[in-house]
Each structure stands twice: as C-alpha cells, then as structure tokens.
Amino acid sequence: QVQVVESGGGLVQAGGSLRLSCAASGRTFSTYAMGWFRQAPGKEREFVAAIGGNGDSTFYADSVKGRFTISRDNTKSTVNLQMNKLKPEDTAVYYCAADRKPYYSAASYYTRGDFGSYGQGTSVTVSS
C-alpha cells in the first residue's frame, strides 16, 4: 500500500503562487495515477487534478484549469502541484493520493472515483 506525504503549503496573497509536493513510497510509483484534492473549511473534499503514471495524461477540475499544473518525477516518486493566480476560494487543506489500481489514465482515475488513501494534507491560505 502506498503512503504519501504532502508539503509546501502556506499563506499567500491573492494572485500569488505556491508549489505543493507529494512524496510517495511503498510500491512501483510510475505505474499508478496520482491525484491532488482539497477540502475547504465546512466543505467536502473535492478533486483538483490528476496525472497518469508516466505523466502523459492530466485532468483538471474546471475551477483550477489554466491556473494549476500537475507534474510528476518518477525518479524521485514525487508529484507536484504548481498553483498560480491563486484566489481566496483556493484556501483549503490539500491532499494527494495514489490510484489503487495501476495503468489508468488521469481521466479514468478521476472517473472511477476510487482515489486511494490520502496523506495528512498541507494547508493553503490565500488572503484577499
């Protein structure tokens, strides 16, 4: 079973940028899609972005499309989320997770909805 640890959160002004990282361990990293999710205060956790195992497919929530970029480095077993043009509504705890099954594309991982286990999360606060 894969374990993930998120990092990189913080406080940023609206319009600013942050880069989140997720370190994974426990199995063959490059064969599994990975995803980023977030949970704002008082709201349910929601999908943000996903990337296929070899990095050739990505999928984004409409709310972050064009502002966030997901990437991965399979040599380091990490997945990153570059967040630009941040808005106050992006304030949330951000989590990453690994697909439970190998070889699915980013879109298929999202569609299946079996997102895997989350880490402890990293907090992002965007001030207006």
Contacts in CASP RR format, 6 or more apart in sequence:
PFRMAT RR
TARGET T0000
AUTHOR 0000-0000-0000
METHOD contacts of the structure
MODEL  1
QVQVVESGGGLVQAGGSLRLSCAASGRTFSTYAMGWFRQAPGKEREFVAA
IGGNGDSTFYADSVKGRFTISRDNTKSTVNLQMNKLKPEDTAVYYCAADR
KPYYSAASYYTRGDFGSYGQGTSVTVSS
1 26 0 8 1.000
1 27 0 8 1.000
1 117 0 8 1.000
2 24 0 8 1.000
2 25 0 8 1.000
2 26 0 8 1.000
2 27 0 8 1.000
2 29 0 8 1.000
2 32 0 8 1.000
2 98 0 8 1.000
2 117 0 8 1.000
3 24 0 8 1.000
3 25 0 8 1.000
3 26 0 8 1.000
3 117 0 8 1.000
3 119 0 8 1.000
4 22 0 8 1.000
4 23 0 8 1.000
4 24 0 8 1.000
4 96 0 8 1.000
4 97 0 8 1.000
4 98 0 8 1.000
4 117 0 8 1.000
4 118 0 8 1.000
4 119 0 8 1.000
5 22 0 8 1.000
5 23 0 8 1.000
5 119 0 8 1.000
5 120 0 8 1.000
6 20 0 8 1.000
6 21 0 8 1.000
6 22 0 8 1.000
6 94 0 8 1.000
6 95 0 8 1.000
6 96 0 8 1.000
6 119 0 8 1.000
6 120 0 8 1.000
6 121 0 8 1.000
6 122 0 8 1.000
7 20 0 8 1.000
7 21 0 8 1.000
7 22 0 8 1.000
7 23 0 8 1.000
7 122 0 8 1.000
8 18 0 8 1.000
8 19 0 8 1.000
8 20 0 8 1.000
8 21 0 8 1.000
8 122 0 8 1.000
9 18 0 8 1.000
9 20 0 8 1.000
9 94 0 8 1.000
9 122 0 8 1.000
9 123 0 8 1.000
9 124 0 8 1.000
10 18 0 8 1.000
10 122 0 8 1.000
10 123 0 8 1.000
10 124 0 8 1.000
10 125 0 8 1.000
11 125 0 8 1.000
11 127 0 8 1.000
12 18 0 8 1.000
12 86 0 8 1.000
12 124 0 8 1.000
12 125 0 8 1.000
12 126 0 8 1.000
12 127 0 8 1.000
13 126 0 8 1.000
13 127 0 8 1.000
14 86 0 8 1.000
14 87 0 8 1.000
14 88 0 8 1.000
14 126 0 8 1.000
14 127 0 8 1.000
14 128 0 8 1.000
15 84 0 8 1.000
15 85 0 8 1.000
15 86 0 8 1.000
15 87 0 8 1.000
15 126 0 8 1.000
16 84 0 8 1.000
16 85 0 8 1.000
16 86 0 8 1.000
16 126 0 8 1.000
17 82 0 8 1.000
17 83 0 8 1.000
17 84 0 8 1.000
17 85 0 8 1.000
17 86 0 8 1.000
18 83 0 8 1.000
18 86 0 8 1.000
18 124 0 8 1.000
19 80 0 8 1.000
19 81 0 8 1.000
19 82 0 8 1.000
19 83 0 8 1.000
20 36 0 8 1.000
20 80 0 8 1.000
20 81 0 8 1.000
20 83 0 8 1.000
20 94 0 8 1.000
20 96 0 8 1.000
20 122 0 8 1.000
20 124 0 8 1.000
21 78 0 8 1.000
21 79 0 8 1.000
21 80 0 8 1.000
21 81 0 8 1.000
22 34 0 8 1.000
22 36 0 8 1.000
22 78 0 8 1.000
22 79 0 8 1.000
22 80 0 8 1.000
22 81 0 8 1.000
22 96 0 8 1.000
23 76 0 8 1.000
23 77 0 8 1.000
23 78 0 8 1.000
24 34 0 8 1.000
24 77 0 8 1.000
24 78 0 8 1.000
24 79 0 8 1.000
24 96 0 8 1.000
24 98 0 8 1.000
25 77 0 8 1.000
28 102 0 8 1.000
29 74 0 8 1.000
29 77 0 8 1.000
29 98 0 8 1.000
30 53 0 8 1.000
30 54 0 8 1.000
30 74 0 8 1.000
31 53 0 8 1.000
31 102 0 8 1.000
31 103 0 8 1.000
32 52 0 8 1.000
32 53 0 8 1.000
32 98 0 8 1.000
32 99 0 8 1.000
32 101 0 8 1.000
32 102 0 8 1.000
33 50 0 8 1.000
33 51 0 8 1.000
33 52 0 8 1.000
33 53 0 8 1.000
33 98 0 8 1.000
33 99 0 8 1.000
33 104 0 8 1.000
33 105 0 8 1.000
33 106 0 8 1.000
33 108 0 8 1.000
33 109 0 8 1.000
34 50 0 8 1.000
34 51 0 8 1.000
34 52 0 8 1.000
34 53 0 8 1.000
34 70 0 8 1.000
34 72 0 8 1.000
34 79 0 8 1.000
34 96 0 8 1.000
34 97 0 8 1.000
34 98 0 8 1.000
34 99 0 8 1.000
35 47 0 8 1.000
35 48 0 8 1.000
35 49 0 8 1.000
35 50 0 8 1.000
35 51 0 8 1.000
35 70 0 8 1.000
35 79 0 8 1.000
35 96 0 8 1.000
35 97 0 8 1.000
35 98 0 8 1.000
35 99 0 8 1.000
35 106 0 8 1.000
35 109 0 8 1.000
35 115 0 8 1.000
36 48 0 8 1.000
36 49 0 8 1.000
36 50 0 8 1.000
36 70 0 8 1.000
36 79 0 8 1.000
36 81 0 8 1.000
36 94 0 8 1.000
36 95 0 8 1.000
36 96 0 8 1.000
37 45 0 8 1.000
37 46 0 8 1.000
37 47 0 8 1.000
37 48 0 8 1.000
37 94 0 8 1.000
37 95 0 8 1.000
37 96 0 8 1.000
37 97 0 8 1.000
37 115 0 8 1.000
37 118 0 8 1.000
38 45 0 8 1.000
38 46 0 8 1.000
38 48 0 8 1.000
38 90 0 8 1.000
38 92 0 8 1.000
38 93 0 8 1.000
38 94 0 8 1.000
38 95 0 8 1.000
38 124 0 8 1.000
39 45 0 8 1.000
39 46 0 8 1.000
39 92 0 8 1.000
39 93 0 8 1.000
39 95 0 8 1.000
40 89 0 8 1.000
40 91 0 8 1.000
40 92 0 8 1.000
41 91 0 8 1.000
41 92 0 8 1.000
43 92 0 8 1.000
45 95 0 8 1.000
45 118 0 8 1.000
46 61 0 8 1.000
47 61 0 8 1.000
47 110 0 8 1.000
47 115 0 8 1.000
48 60 0 8 1.000
48 61 0 8 1.000
48 64 0 8 1.000
48 68 0 8 1.000
48 81 0 8 1.000
48 94 0 8 1.000
49 58 0 8 1.000
49 59 0 8 1.000
49 60 0 8 1.000
49 61 0 8 1.000
49 64 0 8 1.000
49 68 0 8 1.000
49 70 0 8 1.000
49 81 0 8 1.000
50 58 0 8 1.000
50 59 0 8 1.000
50 70 0 8 1.000
50 106 0 8 1.000
50 107 0 8 1.000
50 109 0 8 1.000
50 110 0 8 1.000
51 57 0 8 1.000
51 58 0 8 1.000
51 59 0 8 1.000
51 70 0 8 1.000
51 71 0 8 1.000
51 72 0 8 1.000
51 79 0 8 1.000
51 106 0 8 1.000
52 58 0 8 1.000
52 72 0 8 1.000
52 104 0 8 1.000
52 105 0 8 1.000
52 106 0 8 1.000
52 109 0 8 1.000
53 72 0 8 1.000
53 74 0 8 1.000
53 103 0 8 1.000
54 74 0 8 1.000
55 71 0 8 1.000
55 72 0 8 1.000
55 74 0 8 1.000
57 105 0 8 1.000
57 106 0 8 1.000
57 107 0 8 1.000
58 70 0 8 1.000
58 106 0 8 1.000
59 105 0 8 1.000
59 106 0 8 1.000
59 107 0 8 1.000
59 109 0 8 1.000
59 110 0 8 1.000
60 66 0 8 1.000
60 68 0 8 1.000
60 70 0 8 1.000
63 89 0 8 1.000
64 83 0 8 1.000
64 90 0 8 1.000
67 83 0 8 1.000
67 84 0 8 1.000
67 85 0 8 1.000
67 86 0 8 1.000
68 81 0 8 1.000
68 82 0 8 1.000
68 83 0 8 1.000
68 84 0 8 1.000
69 81 0 8 1.000
69 82 0 8 1.000
69 84 0 8 1.000
70 79 0 8 1.000
70 80 0 8 1.000
70 81 0 8 1.000
70 82 0 8 1.000
71 79 0 8 1.000
71 80 0 8 1.000
71 82 0 8 1.000
72 78 0 8 1.000
72 79 0 8 1.000
72 80 0 8 1.000
73 79 0 8 1.000
73 80 0 8 1.000
79 96 0 8 1.000
81 94 0 8 1.000
81 96 0 8 1.000
83 90 0 8 1.000
83 124 0 8 1.000
86 124 0 8 1.000
86 126 0 8 1.000
87 126 0 8 1.000
88 126 0 8 1.000
88 127 0 8 1.000
88 128 0 8 1.000
89 126 0 8 1.000
90 124 0 8 1.000
90 126 0 8 1.000
91 124 0 8 1.000
91 125 0 8 1.000
91 126 0 8 1.000
92 123 0 8 1.000
92 124 0 8 1.000
93 121 0 8 1.000
93 122 0 8 1.000
93 123 0 8 1.000
93 124 0 8 1.000
94 121 0 8 1.000
94 122 0 8 1.000
94 123 0 8 1.000
94 124 0 8 1.000
95 118 0 8 1.000
95 119 0 8 1.000
95 121 0 8 1.000
96 118 0 8 1.000
96 119 0 8 1.000
96 121 0 8 1.000
97 115 0 8 1.000
97 116 0 8 1.000
97 117 0 8 1.000
97 118 0 8 1.000
97 119 0 8 1.000
98 116 0 8 1.000
98 117 0 8 1.000
99 109 0 8 1.000
99 114 0 8 1.000
99 115 0 8 1.000
99 116 0 8 1.000
100 114 0 8 1.000
100 116 0 8 1.000
101 114 0 8 1.000
104 112 0 8 1.000
109 115 0 8 1.000
END
